[in-house]
């Protein structure tokens, strides 16, 4: 199987996606973008972005049945922050995939 050539803009966007989403993992982003996790890790290293741990990609949110209003507020704020990060990740991934689709559609010779 031959290696794929990804445009520099695609690589930069993938690295940016990893850097800007603290809950994102290399394996998850690579799977979503259709590239290998080894290639993505190499792009991240080349960009000088520090690597995060691979275990526990999402913070666990414990639901307590007898929580005080203050505890509920903290839990809901944490959950809201996680949901906003997920929305940002999905929006960025969608934009990257749209750019990649336009790029690769331009390469076809019908």
C-alpha positions in Angstrom: 0.0 0.0 0.0 1.5 3.3 -1.1 1.8 6.3 1.2 -0.6 9.2 0.7 0.5 12.8 0.2 -1.5 15.2 2.3 -1.4 19.0 1.5 0.3 21.2 4.0 -2.9 23.0 4.8 -4.5 19.7 5.7 -1.6 18.8 8.0 -1.7 22.2 9.7 -5.4 21.9 10.2 -5.0 18.5 11.7 -2.3 19.7 14.1 -4.5 22.7 15.0 -7.4 20.4 15.8 -5.2 18.4 18.2 -3.7 21.4 19.8 -7.0 23.3 20.3 -9.0 20.4 21.8 -7.6 19.2 25.1 -9.9 16.1 25.1 -9.0 15.0 21.6 -6.7 12.0 21.0 -4.3 11.4 18.2 -6.0 8.1 17.4 -9.5 9.7 17.4 -8.5 12.6 15.2 -6.6 10.3 12.7 -9.6 8.0 12.4 -12.0 10.9 11.8 -9.7 12.5 9.2 -8.8 9.2 7.5 -5.0 9.4 8.0 -2.8 7.2 10.1 -2.1 8.0 13.7 1.6 7.7 13.1 1.5 10.3 10.4 -0.6 12.6 12.6 1.8 12.1 15.5 4.8 13.0 13.2 3.0 16.2 12.1 2.3 17.1 15.7 6.0 16.5 16.7 7.2 18.5 13.7 5.0 21.4 14.7 6.5 21.3 18.2 3.1 20.7 19.9 3.5 18.8 23.2 1.9 15.4 23.2 -0.7 14.5 25.8 -1.3 11.2 27.5 -3.3 8.6 25.5 -5.3 7.2 28.3 -8.6 8.7 29.4 -9.5 11.0 26.6 -12.6 12.4 28.3 -13.0 13.6 31.8 -15.6 11.5 33.7 -18.6 13.4 35.1 -20.0 11.8 38.1 -23.8 12.2 38.7 -24.6 12.5 42.4 -28.2 12.0 43.4 -28.0 14.0 46.6 -25.9 16.9 45.4 -26.2 20.5 46.7 -27.1 23.3 44.4 -23.5 24.4 44.4 -22.3 20.9 43.4 -24.9 20.8 40.7 -23.7 24.1 39.3 -20.1 22.9 39.2 -21.1 19.7 37.5 -23.2 21.4 34.9 -20.5 24.0 34.2 -18.0 21.2 33.7 -20.4 19.3 31.4 -21.1 22.5 29.5 -17.4 23.1 29.0 -16.9 19.5 27.7 -19.9 19.9 25.3 -18.5 23.2 24.0 -15.1 21.6 23.4 -16.8 18.7 21.6 -18.8 21.1 19.4 -15.6 23.0 18.5 -13.8 19.7 17.6 -16.7 18.6 15.4 -17.0 21.9 13.7 -13.2 22.0 12.9 -13.2 18.4 11.7 -16.2 19.1 9.4 -14.3 22.1 8.0 -11.2 20.1 7.4 -13.1 17.3 5.8 -14.8 19.8 3.5 -11.5 21.2 2.5 -10.0 17.8 1.9 -13.0 16.8 -0.2 -12.6 19.9 -2.4 -8.9 19.3 -2.8 -9.3 15.6 -3.8 -12.3 16.3 -6.0 -10.0 18.7 -7.9 -7.5 16.0 -8.5 -9.9 13.7 -10.4 -9.4 13.5 -14.1 -12.7 12.3 -15.6 
